[in-house]
Amino acid sequence: MDILEEAIIFENAKMSHMTTSDRVVASREAKRLVLAINEIYKKTKSTTLMDLMKRLTVKKKRIDIRLKGRPNSGI
């Protein structure tokens, strides 16, 4: 399967009701996809690839926040 197809499938996948283990796997998958797309981007400088990487990074950050927990603002 093409890396761009994998990225679009990952981007459209539902992330609700995931176990912690599923979140770890999803976070690693997002990182793998972004790094692979970045290698293609270095050669082509395509803005569509950059936009896709940005969307995947946002999704990865949301997963990571859920994994690590939100920082407390109190004492």
TIMI-2910 file (N, C-alpha, C, CB; in pm, 1 decimal, decimal comma, always signed):
<rs>
+----------+----------+----------+----------+----------+----------+----------+----------+----------+----------+----------+----------+------+
!      n_x !      n_y !      n_z !     ca_x !     ca_y !     ca_z !      c_x !      c_y !      c_z !     cb_x !     cb_y !     cb_z ! resn !
+----------+----------+----------+----------+----------+----------+----------+----------+----------+----------+----------+----------+------+
!    +85,0 !   -118,5 !     +0,0 !     +0,0 !     +0,0 !     +0,0 !    +89,9 !   +125,3 !     +0,0 !    -96,9 !     -0,4 !   +124,1 !  Met !
!    +46,0 !   +224,3 !    -70,2 !   +119,4 !   +349,2 !    -79,4 !   +117,1 !   +423,2 !    +55,1 !    +60,4 !   +437,6 !   -190,6 !  Asp !
!   +224,3 !   +490,7 !    +88,7 !   +234,8 !   +561,0 !   +217,8 !   +129,3 !   +670,3 !   +230,1 !   +375,0 !   +622,0 !   +234,5 !  Ile !
!    +96,6 !   +736,5 !   +119,2 !     -4,8 !   +842,7 !   +123,8 !   -143,5 !   +785,1 !   +150,5 !     -5,4 !   +922,1 !     -7,8 !  Leu !
!   -171,5 !   +667,8 !    +92,5 !   -299,2 !   +601,4 !   +120,3 !   -308,3 !   +562,4 !   +267,3 !   -316,3 !   +477,0 !    +31,2 !  Glu !
!   -198,6 !   +508,8 !   +321,3 !   -195,5 !   +472,2 !   +463,1 !   -221,1 !   +594,0 !   +550,8 !    -60,5 !   +408,2 !   +499,4 !  Glu !
!   -160,6 !   +705,7 !   +514,2 !   -176,4 !   +827,7 !   +593,0 !   -320,5 !   +877,0 !   +590,9 !    -83,3 !   +936,8 !   +541,1 !  Ala !
!   -385,0 !   +871,5 !   +476,5 !   -524,7 !   +916,2 !   +466,1 !   -616,2 !   +823,3 !   +544,2 !   -569,3 !   +922,8 !   +318,5 !  Ile !
!   -591,1 !   +693,0 !   +537,1 !   -671,3 !   +598,3 !   +615,1 !   -653,1 !   +624,4 !   +764,1 !   -632,5 !   +452,5 !   +581,1 !  Ile !
!   -528,0 !   +646,1 !   +806,5 !   -500,2 !   +675,3 !   +948,0 !   -569,2 !   +804,2 !   +991,1 !   -348,2 !   +686,1 !   +972,6 !  Phe !
!   -563,0 !   +905,8 !   +905,6 !   -622,2 !  +1035,7 !   +938,1 !   -773,8 !  +1025,5 !   +955,9 !   -589,4 !  +1137,5 !   +828,8 !  Glu !
!   -838,7 !   +940,9 !   +876,7 !   -984,3 !   +928,3 !   +881,2 !  -1032,7 !   +826,0 !   +984,1 !  -1036,0 !   +890,4 !   +744,8 !  Asn !
!   -941,2 !   +752,6 !  +1046,3 !   -978,6 !   +649,9 !  +1143,7 !  -1033,7 !   +713,5 !  +1271,5 !   -857,6 !   +560,5 !  +1176,7 !  Ala !
!  -1130,4 !   +648,6 !  +1330,6 !  -1187,3 !   +694,9 !  +1457,4 !  -1089,8 !   +664,1 !  +1570,0 !  -1325,5 !   +628,4 !  +1484,6 !  Lys !
!  -1075,6 !   +757,6 !  +1662,1 !   -982,0 !   +739,6 !  +1772,2 !  -1053,7 !   +735,1 !  +1907,6 !   -878,8 !   +851,7 !  +1771,6 !  Met !
!  -1183,3 !   +713,1 !  +1905,6 !  -1256,5 !   +708,1 !  +2032,4 !  -1258,4 !   +564,4 !  +2085,0 !  -1401,6 !   +762,0 !  +2014,7 !  Ser !
!  -1273,0 !   +550,6 !  +2214,9 !  -1280,5 !   +422,1 !  +2283,9 !  -1157,3 !   +336,2 !  +2259,8 !  -1403,9 !   +347,0 !  +2240,1 !  His !
!  -1040,4 !   +399,2 !  +2265,1 !   -915,5 !   +326,5 !  +2247,6 !   -855,1 !   +293,3 !  +2383,4 !   -816,4 !   +408,2 !  +2162,8 !  Met !
!   -790,9 !   +178,3 !  +2389,7 !   -717,5 !   +143,5 !  +2510,8 !   -584,5 !   +217,5 !  +2508,3 !   -696,0 !    -11,2 !  +2522,5 !  Thr !
!   -515,3 !   +216,9 !  +2620,2 !   -384,9 !   +281,6 !  +2628,0 !   -289,0 !   +216,7 !  +2528,6 !   -328,3 !   +273,4 !  +2771,6 !  Thr !
!   -294,2 !    +86,9 !  +2517,5 !   -209,4 !    +14,9 !  +2423,9 !   -238,2 !    +58,5 !  +2279,7 !   -229,9 !   -136,7 !  +2439,2 !  Ser !
!   -365,2 !    +74,1 !  +2245,9 !   -403,2 !   +120,5 !  +2112,2 !   -351,0 !   +260,9 !  +2085,8 !   -555,2 !   +117,6 !  +2095,7 !  Asp !
!   -353,9 !   +346,2 !  +2187,0 !   -304,3 !   +482,9 !  +2171,0 !   -153,4 !   +485,6 !  +2145,8 !   -337,9 !   +566,0 !  +2295,0 !  Arg !
!    -80,6 !   +400,3 !  +2215,2 !    +64,2 !   +392,5 !  +2195,5 !    +93,8 !   +349,0 !  +2052,0 !   +129,0 !   +293,8 !  +2297,3 !  Val !
!    +22,4 !   +247,8 !  +2005,1 !    +42,1 !   +199,2 !  +1868,3 !     +6,0 !   +308,7 !  +1767,9 !    -43,0 !    +72,1 !  +1842,5 !  Val !
!   -104,2 !   +380,5 !  +1792,1 !   -147,0 !   +487,0 !  +1701,6 !    -45,7 !   +601,2 !  +1698,7 !   -284,4 !   +539,9 !  +1743,2 !  Ala !
!    +10,1 !   +634,5 !  +1814,1 !   +109,9 !   +740,9 !  +1820,6 !   +235,1 !   +702,9 !  +1742,1 !   +146,2 !   +771,5 !  +1966,5 !  Ser !
!   +278,8 !   +580,2 !  +1755,2 !   +396,3 !   +533,6 !  +1681,5 !   +368,9 !   +528,1 !  +1531,2 !   +439,3 !   +395,4 !  +1732,1 !  Arg !
!   +248,3 !   +486,7 !  +1495,0 !   +210,6 !   +481,5 !  +1354,3 !   +209,8 !   +621,4 !  +1293,0 !    +73,0 !   +415,5 !  +1338,2 !  Glu !
!   +157,1 !   +718,2 !  +1367,1 !   +155,0 !   +856,7 !  +1318,9 !   +296,8 !   +907,2 !  +1298,1 !    +79,8 !   +948,1 !  +1417,7 !  Ala !
!   +384,8 !   +877,8 !  +1390,6 !   +525,0 !   +920,8 !  +1378,0 !   +589,2 !   +856,6 !  +1256,2 !   +605,1 !   +885,1 !  +1505,3 !  Lys !
!   +564,9 !   +728,0 !  +1235,8 !   +620,9 !   +656,8 !  +1121,0 !   +573,0 !   +719,0 !   +989,9 !   +582,6 !   +508,0 !  +1126,2 !  Arg !
!   +443,2 !   +749,2 !   +983,4 !   +386,2 !   +807,3 !   +862,1 !   +443,9 !   +945,9 !   +833,9 !   +234,2 !   +815,4 !   +873,9 !  Leu !
!   +453,9 !  +1028,7 !   +937,8 !   +506,2 !  +1164,0 !   +918,6 !   +651,6 !  +1159,1 !   +871,4 !   +495,0 !  +1245,3 !  +1049,3 !  Val !
!   +731,4 !  +1071,7 !   +930,8 !   +872,1 !  +1061,9 !   +889,4 !   +886,2 !  +1010,4 !   +746,1 !   +948,7 !   +970,1 !   +984,8 !  Leu !
!   +801,7 !   +915,9 !   +708,5 !   +806,4 !   +862,6 !   +572,0 !   +763,0 !   +968,3 !   +470,5 !   +716,8 !   +737,8 !   +559,9 !  Ala !
!   +657,2 !  +1042,3 !   +503,8 !   +610,2 !  +1148,1 !   +414,4 !   +714,6 !  +1259,3 !   +406,0 !   +474,2 !  +1204,7 !   +463,0 !  Ile !
!   +783,4 !  +1285,7 !   +515,6 !   +886,6 !  +1388,8 !   +517,2 !   +999,3 !  +1356,7 !   +419,2 !   +942,8 !  +1404,8 !   +658,1 !  Asn !
!  +1035,7 !  +1229,0 !   +407,1 !  +1140,4 !  +1189,7 !   +312,1 !  +1097,5 !  +1221,3 !   +169,1 !  +1172,8 !  +1039,4 !   +326,0 !  Glu !
!   +969,4 !  +1198,4 !   +138,2 !   +917,4 !  +1231,3 !     +4,3 !   +913,6 !  +1383,3 !    -11,8 !   +774,5 !  +1169,6 !    -17,8 !  Ile !
!   +871,6 !  +1452,8 !    +94,3 !   +859,2 !  +1598,9 !    +88,1 !   +994,3 !  +1665,6 !    +60,6 !   +800,2 !  +1652,7 !   +219,4 !  Tyr !
!  +1100,6 !  +1611,9 !   +116,0 !  +1234,0 !  +1669,8 !    +96,4 !  +1270,6 !  +1675,4 !    -51,9 !  +1339,5 !  +1588,7 !   +173,4 !  Lys !
!  +1220,6 !  +1578,0 !   -129,0 !  +1253,3 !  +1571,7 !   -271,3 !  +1158,7 !  +1656,9 !   -355,6 !  +1249,4 !  +1427,6 !   -319,4 !  Lys !
!  +1029,5 !  +1662,1 !   -316,1 !   +929,6 !  +1725,8 !   -402,8 !   +889,7 !  +1865,9 !   -359,8 !   +807,6 !  +1640,9 !   -408,6 !  Thr !
!   +900,4 !  +1896,6 !   -229,5 !   +858,0 !  +2026,1 !   -173,0 !   +710,0 !  +2055,0 !   -202,5 !   +945,7 !  +2139,9 !   -229,6 !  Lys !
!   +628,2 !  +1950,8 !   -203,5 !   +485,1 !  +1964,4 !   -232,7 !   +410,4 !  +2018,6 !   -110,7 !   +425,3 !  +1828,4 !   -276,0 !  Ser !
!   +328,5 !  +2120,9 !   -131,5 !   +252,3 !  +2179,2 !    -20,2 !   +144,1 !  +2083,6 !    +29,7 !   +188,4 !  +2312,2 !    -63,2 !  Thr !
!    +94,0 !  +1996,4 !    -57,6 !     -8,1 !  +1900,3 !    -13,1 !    +51,5 !  +1800,9 !    +85,5 !    -68,9 !  +1825,3 !   -133,7 !  Thr !
!   +176,3 !  +1762,6 !    +63,0 !   +243,5 !  +1672,7 !   +157,9 !   +264,4 !  +1742,0 !   +291,9 !   +378,8 !  +1625,1 !   +101,4 !  Leu !
!   +302,7 !  +1868,5 !   +287,9 !   +322,4 !  +1944,1 !   +411,8 !   +191,6 !  +1953,7 !   +489,2 !   +377,1 !  +2085,2 !   +381,6 !  Met !
!    +81,6 !  +1981,4 !   +419,3 !    -49,1 !  +1990,1 !   +485,5 !    -87,3 !  +1856,9 !   +548,2 !   -157,3 !  +2034,0 !   +385,8 !  Asp !
!    -61,2 !  +1746,8 !   +478,4 !    -91,1 !  +1614,2 !   +531,6 !     -8,3 !  +1587,5 !   +656,8 !    -64,3 !  +1505,7 !   +425,5 !  Leu !
!   +120,7 !  +1622,9 !   +653,6 !   +205,5 !  +1603,4 !   +772,2 !   +155,1 !  +1685,6 !   +890,0 !   +351,1 !  +1640,9 !   +740,9 !  Met !
!   +109,9 !  +1806,8 !   +863,5 !    +57,9 !  +1891,8 !   +970,9 !    -66,5 !  +1829,8 !  +1033,2 !    +26,1 !  +2032,7 !   +918,0 !  Lys !
!   -156,7 !  +1779,5 !   +950,1 !   -280,6 !  +1718,1 !  +1003,2 !   -249,1 !  +1593,2 !  +1085,0 !   -377,4 !  +1681,9 !   +887,8 !  Arg !
!   -154,8 !  +1512,5 !  +1037,7 !   -116,0 !  +1392,7 !  +1112,7 !    -49,7 !  +1429,6 !  +1245,2 !    -21,1 !  +1305,6 !  +1029,0 !  Leu !
!    +29,7 !  +1535,8 !  +1245,0 !    +96,1 !  +1580,6 !  +1367,2 !     -5,4 !  +1627,9 !  +1469,8 !   +195,7 !  +1692,4 !  +1336,4 !  Thr !
!   -109,2 !  +1697,9 !  +1425,1 !   -214,7 !  +1742,5 !  +1516,8 !   -283,5 !  +1621,2 !  +1579,4 !   -318,6 !  +1831,7 !  +1442,6 !  Val !
!   -312,7 !  +1522,1 !  +1497,9 !   -377,7 !  +1401,1 !  +1549,4 !   -286,1 !  +1329,2 !  +1648,7 !   -415,8 !  +1306,0 !  +1433,0 !  Lys !
!   -155,8 !  +1322,4 !  +1617,9 !    -60,7 !  +1258,7 !  +1708,1 !    -52,4 !  +1333,6 !  +1841,0 !    +77,6 !  +1251,2 !  +1642,8 !  Lys !
!    -52,7 !  +1466,2 !  +1835,8 !    -47,3 !  +1545,1 !  +1958,6 !   -169,0 !  +1518,7 !  +2046,0 !    -37,7 !  +1694,1 !  +1926,1 !  Lys !
!   -286,1 !  +1506,3 !  +1985,0 !   -406,9 !  +1476,4 !  +2062,7 !   -396,4 !  +1340,8 !  +2130,3 !   -530,8 !  +1480,4 !  +1973,1 !  Arg !
!   -342,9 !  +1243,1 !  +2058,3 !   -325,0 !  +1109,3 !  +2116,2 !   -225,1 !  +1116,2 !  +2231,1 !   -276,9 !  +1007,9 !  +2008,5 !  Ile !
!   -114,1 !  +1189,4 !  +2211,0 !    -10,8 !  +1199,0 !  +2314,6 !    -62,6 !  +1269,6 !  +2439,4 !   +111,5 !  +1272,8 !  +2260,5 !  Asp !
!   -144,7 !  +1372,7 !  +2421,1 !   -202,8 !  +1442,0 !  +2536,4 !   -288,2 !  +1344,8 !  +2615,7 !   -287,1 !  +1564,4 !  +2491,6 !  Ile !
!   -365,5 !  +1264,3 !  +2546,6 !   -450,6 !  +1166,0 !  +2613,1 !   -366,0 !  +1060,7 !  +2685,5 !   -544,0 !  +1098,4 !  +2511,2 !  Arg !
!   -252,8 !  +1023,9 !  +2627,0 !   -164,2 !   +924,5 !  +2689,5 !    -97,3 !   +978,7 !  +2815,1 !    -57,5 !   +879,3 !  +2590,4 !  Leu !
!    -41,9 !  +1098,6 !  +2804,2 !    +36,8 !  +1155,7 !  +2913,6 !    -48,1 !  +1225,9 !  +3017,0 !   +137,8 !  +1251,8 !  +2859,4 !  Lys !
!   -168,5 !  +1263,0 !  +2982,0 !   -253,7 !  +1336,5 !  +3072,7 !   -228,3 !  +1484,9 !  +3060,6 !   -232,2 !  +1290,6 !  +3215,4 !  Gly !
!   -326,8 !  +1563,6 !  +3095,5 !   -312,9 !  +1708,5 !  +3089,3 !   -239,4 !  +1757,1 !  +3213,5 !   -451,4 !  +1777,2 !  +3076,7 !  Arg !
!   -148,5 !  +1851,2 !  +3198,4 !    -77,2 !  +1902,2 !  +3314,5 !   -172,1 !  +1979,5 !  +3408,0 !    +39,1 !  +1992,5 !  +3269,5 !  Pro !
!   -150,4 !  +1965,8 !  +3536,5 !   -232,9 !  +2037,1 !  +3634,4 !   -186,1 !  +2182,7 !  +3643,7 !   -225,8 !  +1967,9 !  +3774,5 !  Asn !
!   -281,5 !  +2273,0 !  +3654,4 !   -244,9 !  +2414,5 !  +3665,3 !   -238,2 !  +2458,6 !  +3810,9 !   -345,1 !  +2501,7 !  +3588,8 !  Ser !
!   -269,3 !  +2369,9 !  +3901,3 !   -269,3 !  +2405,7 !  +4044,0 !   -143,3 !  +2357,5 !  +4113,2 !   -391,9 !  +2347,3 !  +4113,9 !  Gly !
!   -153,3 !  +2352,4 !  +4244,3 !    -38,9 !  +2311,9 !  +4327,3 !    -21,0 !  +2163,8 !  +4327,6 !    -55,0 !  +2360,7 !  +4468,8 !  Ile !
+----------+----------+----------+----------+----------+----------+----------+----------+----------+----------+----------+----------+------+
</rs>
